[in-house]
Amino acid sequence: MNPEPTVSTGDIARLVDMGRAAVSNWRRRHDDFPQPVGGTTSSPLFSLREVEAWLRRHGKPVAVSLGDRVWQHLRASADDLRLGESVAAAGALLLRLHDGDDHRVARLPGGGDGPARQAVDGDSAQLLTRLAATEGCLEAFEFLCARYQQAHSRRLLATSDEQAALIARLTFPSDGTVLDPACGLGSLLCAVAADQAWGQEVDESSAVIAAVRLLLRDIDATVVAGDSLRRDSIGPRCADGVDVVVCDPPFNDRAWGYDELTGDPRWEYGLPPRGEPELAWVQHCLARVRAGGLVAILMPPSAASRRPGRRIRANLLRAGALRAVISLGAGLSDLWLLRRPESADRAPRHVLLLESEGDAAEIEAAWDRVQADAPSADDPMVAVIDLLDDDVDVSPARHRARATAEVGAEFQAASERFRATSIVPPELTVLDERRALPMTTIGELTKAGLILVRTAPPHMVLGAGDVPVLTSVDLESGGPASGLTRSSDDLVSVEPGDVVTAPTGPVRVAAHGGAVLGPHLTAYQVDRTRLDPDFLAGFLRHAGRLAPSGSSRLDARRVRVPRLPPAEQQAYGRAFRALVDMEDALRQAAEAGAALVRSGLDGLADGHLRPG
């Protein structure tokens, strides 16, 4: 019996082309909305059949594409932990349909009982065959892979399309061989699209998916399952090395094999410390590329400066292996570009340390000039001898040269910001006696339906993805959402007028939507016809100030709030907001003043400014 297809709240939102908040509102406001049939409290799953019927009954536009029907059938065929196996099995079926035989399917990673050998259930197989006939086998599988990455965005840390495309343009081995020793779902190998591709991936299902994606592009590809550092399966098959190695390795993996790999011949530039697994990957990549071949590897920014790795960084520089470190922007990985030295090579005297903020054209042009040994005067080339100090810090930001015009502009901008600050306190009337007000609590207001309390999902991962996240730092500064995360069904959208709080004290009324609630934050969505958000925010903030220092998280349910008519609430709300605006202005003046003093001191001391 085929399992019944299910959908998440995110899937429902996609079916009706609306936001997740709309689906959440339907669940709250309509008693007949379908009940969950699986999943968890924070990420429930619903029967697709029941949801479709409910949407039509309520006149909601609904269009379930053939691709989405295939996806929902696959998702229902396995639990979340085995979903990758279902996608891999679907890929094997599509490869079989594409080729008309099992010749290449037999070469997929895994043994006789591996994911590629699993059967796809009858309904899913029929729908998948129809999708392949309509869209093509490659397009059908890319659709399923995209849905898989969305569903497991926290577990599958795939390389972004932009980074993969950039690496492909920088390495361009169209007539050669390329290796990715930690290939994941094959994003980098697909982007590079070399004549021959080699890949290794520790997760067997992901290895099958990567192989199918490459083979459906008619690339001569070999992908194996296994840990490249502990059990390298590609090196023995490519004794002379490949032309290019690309890699987006796992970060911060302290169980990378330090104890059993101490004497490994790959550590030509030094034994990687236990806490420097990324430098183990760098040396593995260099060991598998031919002499003169290129390595492009994404690295955490901290790997450029951590003290335990300075000896290896120094040896990479002395040998001429490390040719460029490129910062791709705040919150993103750095890109290291290396070249395996040839015996007759003379080590370059300079290395490119570029802060690019992801400007692909700038990066390509600078790298082309470096490879041609013709850097321009504007290229941030740093002498190797200047880097070989006690830190061996190759962070681009550390060595950014500053022009006189830049220093002067910074000083002038700070001066203008400081002079432009205007701080005006609100008009408040002093009473002869304390005013006694009728009180209620947030808990009682919540029970009465005036407030809906929502919290961010636990174990939220920031730093990758395209969904903006409002963080506690943003609350403190009053700035826009600065975090990023991957799409997930349990994310909580921030709506304009929500009162957002953090355990550390900040409380603000959201002025804009479009972001989701960050770690440890709580949002109070109010019925604005009966409760003013600025009024509520003011009393929440007051309660936080009164909490004893060192105490545990404030119990917001017990926070006392006056019972006042809407007009009087709004008057209090305007006064509270004016005080918040004044506090922001004071902080901005302090920041502008500090920047003014800092840039003035630096400019006078290093010769970019003079008195008078």
N, C-alpha and C positions, 0 to 999 in steps of 0.2 A: 504494500500500500504506500503510495507516494505521500510524503508529508505535506501539510497545508502551508502554502507560502505565507510568510509574515512580513510586516513592514514596521520600521521604527518611526518615531515622530519626524525625524529628518526626511525619511522616505516619503511620508505623507505630505510634508511641506513641498517636496520636489514634485509630487504628482499634481498638486493644485497650483504650483508656481507661486507659493506664498512663503512667508517666514515661519520659523518654528513657533514664534510667539502666537501666531494665529491658531496653530494646532493646539497649543497649551490652553488658549482661551476656550476653544471648542470643548476640550475635555472638562474644563471647570463649569462651563455654562450649560452644557447639554447633558442631561441625565441619560439619554439614550446613546451617547457615544460609546463605541465598542470598548469592552473591557480588555485589558492586556491578556494575552494567551501565553506569554513567555517573557524572557529577558529578566531585568532587575527593576527595582523600584525607581532607580535613577535613569534607567535606559530600557523602558518597556518595549515589548513587541506586540503587534496587533495582527489579527487575521486580515490578510489582504482582501479576501472576499467580503468580510463584514465591513471593512472600511469603505470599499467601493460602494457597497449598498447604502451605507450611511450618507456618503457624499452625494449620491444621486437623489436620495430621499430628501435631502436638505437643499437641493438645487446648486450644489457646489460644482464648478467645472472640474472634471477629472479626465485625464488621458494617460493610461498606462501603456507605455511603449512596449514593443516586443522585447527590446533589450532589458527593460526593467522587469518584465515577467520572467525572463530567463534568470535574471539575478535573484529575484525573490524565491524562485524554485530552488536555486542552488543554495541560497542562504538557509532555507528551511531543511535542506538535506543533511546538515551537519551542525553541531554546536560551534560556538565562536572559536574555540581552540582548534577545531579541525576544518575551519572554513577554507584555509589555504589548500588543504588536500582536495576539496571539491573544485576549487578554481583550477588547480593543477590538472585534475582529471578532465575538466572541461577543455582545457588547453590541449591535452593529448587527443581528445576526440576531434577538435577543430583541426589539428595537424593531420590527423588521419583523413579527414574530409578533404583537406587541401591537397594532400599528396595522392590520395586514392589507394594507399597501401600502408603497411605498418613498418616500413623500412627505417624511417627516421624516428618513429615513435619508439622503436626498440632501443635507440641510442640515448633516450632521455635518462636523466639521473634516477637512481634508485633501482632496487632489485625487482623481483617478480611481484612482490607485495607492496611496492612503493606507490606514491600518489598517482604516477602516470599510468599505472596498471589498474586503477580502480575504475569500476563501471559507473557511468552517469545514469541516474534513474530514468525510467522510461519517458515521463512527461518532460523532464529537463532536456533529455537528449532530442526529443522531437522539436521542442521550442528552439533549442540551440541550432539544430540543422536548418530550421526555417530562418533564423537570424543570419546564419552564415550565407544562405542562399540570397538573402535580401541585401546584406551589407558587405559581405565578403568575410572570409575567415579571420584575417588580420584585424579588420575593424571591429568584428564581433568580440575578439579576445581582448583588444585594447579597452573596449567598453567595460568588460567584466573586471579587468585589472584596475581600472579607475574606480569602479564601485568598491572593489576589495580594499583599495588603499583608503578610501573615504571611511569605510566601516571600521577599519583597524588603524586609524591614523596615528594613534599613540604607540602602537606596537611596531608598525612598519615605517621606519624613518627613511623614506625614500628621498633620493636626491631630487631637488627641484628641477623642473624643466629648464628654467633659465640657467642654472648652474651647469646642467648637463650640456646644454647647447653651447655655452661659453667654452667648456673644456673641449668639446668636439672641435670648435673652431681653432683653438690654440694648438691642438695636437695633430689634426688633419691627416691621419694615416690611411687615407682611402685606398691606397694600393699596397698596404702592408698588413701586419698582424697587431692585434691589440689584446691586452689581458686586463681583466678586473678581478683581483683576488678576493674581493668581498662584494660580489656583484648584486646581492639583494635580488630585486625583481628585474634586474637587467637594464635599468634606465640609462646608465652611462654607456654601456655597450651598444644599446639601440641608437643613442644619439650619435656616437662616433661612426657607426656603420662602416667598419673596415671590411676588407676582403675576407679576412679570417679573424674570428673572435674566440677567445678563451675566457672562461669564467669559472670561479669557484665560490660556493656559498654554503655556509654552515647549516642552514635550514633546508631540508630536502625539498619541501613543497615550493619554496621560493626559487630554488635552483631549477626545478622543472618549469616554473612559470617563466623564468628568465630564458631558458633554452627555447621554449615554444615561441616566445616573442621574437627571438632572433631568427629561428628557422622559418617562421612565417614571413619574415622579410627576405628570405632566400639568402641569408648570410651563412657562410660556412662556419658553424659555431659548434664548440664543444664546451659544455658546462658540466661540472661535477659537483657532487655534494661533499662537504667536509670543511674542516677548519684549516685555512691556508697556513697559519703560523705553525700549528702543531703537526698537521699531516698535509703537506703540500703535494697535491696530485698533478699540478700543471708543470712545475719545474722540470721533472724528469722527462716530460714529453717535449719540452722546448729547450733543449740543451744549449742552443746558441742564443737564446733570449728572443723576446718579441721586440717589435719596433717601438711600441708605446705601451705604457701601463697607466691606467686610470683607476682611481680608487676613492671611495668615500667610506672609510673604515669606521667600525664602532669605536666610540670615544669612551674614555674612563673605564676601560675593562681591565681591572687589576688581576683577573684570572686568565691572562692571555697566554700563560705558559712559561713564565719566567724561570721557574725551578727546573723544568725539564729541557729548556733550550739554552742553558748558560753557555755551552761551548759550540753553539750553532755557527757554521761558516758564513751565514748571511750577515753576521754582525761585523762587517768590514770597518765600520766607523765607530765601533764601541758597543759594549753590552748595554742594551737599553735597561735603565732602572725599572724596578717593578712598577712604579707609578707613572711610567712613560710608555704606555702601549702604542701610542701613535708613532713614536720614533722607531718602534719595532716594525710597524707597517711600512714606514718610509724605507727602511733598509731592506725589507722583503721585496718591495717594488723595485728598488735599484738592483737587487740581485737577480731579478727576472727579466730585466730589459737588456737588450744588446748594448755593447759599447757604442756610445754616441746616441743611444735612444733616449726618449723623453719619458718623464714621469710627471703626471698631474694628480695631486692628491689633496683632498680637502682636509683641513686640520683645525682643531680648536684654537682660537687666538692665543690661549694661554701657553700652547706648546712652543710658541716663539720666544718665550721668556722664562719659563720655569727653570729654576736653578739646577735640579737634578739632570736636566737634559743638555746643559751648556757644553759638556765635553763633546757630545755627538754633534751638536750644531757647529762647534768650532771645527771639527774634523770634516764635516760636510763642506764648510766654507773653504778650508785650506785645500781640499782636493778639487775644488771647482764644481762639486756636484750640485749644490744649492744655487740656483740661478735667479730665482725671484720668489718673493713672498708678497701676495696681493690680498689686501683687506677688501672684502666684498660688501661691507656695511655692518652697521650695528646689529648685534644679535645673530649674525651669520658666521659661517666658518670662513677661515682664511684659505686661500689657494696657494699651495707650494708647487713651484715648477722646478724640476730637477733634471739634470742630464748626467747619464753615467759616463764618467771620463774615459777617453781613449788613451792608450799608452803614450801617444805622441802629443797629447793635449798639453797646453800651457794653461794653468789655472787662471781664470779671469781675475782681475784686480778689483772689480766692482760687482755688486749684486743689486738687482732692482727691488726696492721696497716701496710698494705703491699702495696708497689709499685711494680707492676708486669709487666707493659707494655703489658698486655694481655697474658702472658705465662700461658696457662690453666693448664699445668702439675704442675707448681710451685704452683699455687693457690690451686689446688685440694690437693696436698700433704700437704701444710701448714694447710689447713682447716681440713683435716683428723686428723692431729696431735692435733689441738686445740680441736676438738670434743672428742678425746680420752684423753684429759687433759695431753698430753705428748709432748708439743712443744719442738723443738730442740733448741740448742744454737744459731743457725743461723736465727731462725724465729724472725721477728721484733715484739716482744711482748713488749707492753708499759704498765707500771704500771698504774692502774686506778687512784691511788692517785696523780700521776704526771700530770694527765690530768685535775684534778678538781681544776683548777686555775681560774683566772678571765676570760679567753677566752674559756676554754673547747673546744679547737681546736683538732679535731680528724682527721685532714688531714694527710695521711701517709707521705707526703713530709716534713711536719713540724717536724716529730719525727724520721726521718731516721737517724739511728746511722751510724757513719762514722769510718771506721777502719783506723789505721795508714798507712797501705799500700795504701788505697784509697787516703788519703790526700797527701801522698808523690807522688803518681802517677799523681795527679792533678797538683801539684806544678811543677813537672818535665815536664809534657806535656806543661804547660803554658810557662815555661822557653824556651823549645825547639821551640815552635811556635814563640815566640818573637824574638829569635835569628835567626830564619829562614826567617824572613821578609826581602824582598829585594825591595827597592823602587827606580826605575830609571825613571826620567822624559823623555818624548819623545823629539826628536830633532826637534825644530821649528826654522825657519829662521826669524830674525827680519827685517822688511822692513823699508826703509827710509821714505816712504809715505804710507798712507792708500790705500789699493788696492780697486778700485771701481769695482764692479761686477754686471752684469745684473741680475735682481731679478725677481722672480715670487712668488706666494703664494701657500700654501697648498690647498686652495680652488680651485685655477686654476689647480693644478696638479691632484686634485681629479676629476674635470670635464673632464680633458684630459685622464682619465683612468689609470694614473700612480699610484694612491693610491686608495685603498678601505678602508673606515673608518667603523669600527665595534665597538659596545659598549656592555658592559655586560648587561644582563636583569635586569630590576628594581626589587626591593624586593627580592634579592637573599638571600637564607638562607644557612649559613655555619654551620659546626659542626657535620653533620651526612651524611652518604653516602659513596660511593666508587669512586667518580669522583674527581681527583686532581684539585685544584683551585689555580691559581696564584693570590696572593693578593698584596696590596700596600706595605705591610711589606716585601714581597719577592722582590719586585722591589727595595726597598730601600737597602736591604742587598745584592742583587745579588744572593740569594740562590734559591733552587728549590721550586716548588709549595708546600706550606705548608697547604693549606686549603682543606676541603672536602665538597662536596655537593652531593645531590642525582641527578640521571640522569633526564634530562628534555629536551624537544624539543627545548627550546629557548636558551640553553647554546651556547656559542661562543668558538670554539676551538682556541687555540693559536698554530700557526704554526711557525717552525723555520724561522727566518728572519723577523718576524713581529716586528714592533716598538710599544712597549707598554708603555703607559703613565698613570699617576695618577694625579688627581687634586692637590695633595700635592707637586708635583714637580718631583718625580723620572721618568726617561725615560731610557728604556733599549731595546736592540735588543734581542729578544728571541733566545736562542741558541738551545732549544729543544722544541719538541711538546709534546703531550700527556696530557696537562692540558687545562682547560678552563679559560676564562677571569673572574676575580673576581669582586666584587662590585666596582662601580665607575671607573673602568679602561676602557681605550680605546685602540684599536689595529689598527695600520695603516699597512695594507698589501700592499707591494709595488711591482711594476713590476721591478724585479731586473735586467732586461736587459737594463732599462733606468734610474733607480734610485737606488742609493746605500743606504741600510737601515741605516748603521752607519752614513753616511752623513746627512740623514734626522734626525736621533736621536740627533745629535750634535746641529743642529739649533733649534730643538724643545726644547732642554734643555736650550739653550742660551736664547730663548724667555721666558721661564719660570723664569729664573733668573732676567730678566729685568722687569717682571711684578711687579707693585707696591705692597708693603706688605699690606695685608688686603683686596686686591681687590678680585673680584669674579673670577670664573673659567676663565682661559685663553681661548680666542676664537682662537682655533688652525687654523681655516680657514684663518685667516689674518696673520699667521706667515710667514715671508718672508724667501725664500730659494733661493740661487744663481742658475742661469741657467748655468750649467757647463757640459762639456762632461763627459761620464762615467769614463774615466781613471782619470780625475782630481777629480771627486767626490770620487772615491775610495781612493785617496791619502788623501783627507780631512777626509774620514771615518776612515782610519787607525790612523790618529792623534787623532781624537775624541775618538776612542776606547782605545788608549794608555792612554789618560787622565782619562778615566773611570776606567781602570785597576789600574792606580796609586792611584786614590781615594779609590778603594776597598782595595788596599794594605795598605794604611794609616789607614783605618778604622780597618782592621784586626790586624795591629800592635797595635793600641790603645786598642782593645778588649783583645788581648793577654797580653799586659802590665797591664791592669786593673785586669785580672784574676791572673796574676803573683803576683801583690801586694796583692790582696784579699786573695789568698790561702797562701801566705807567712805570712801575719798578723795573719790569723786564726790559721795556723799551729804552729807558735811561741807561740801564746797566750794560745792555749788549750793543748800544750804539745806534739803535733805530730811532730814538727820540732824543731831543736836547731841551734844556730849559728855555723858557721864553716863548 
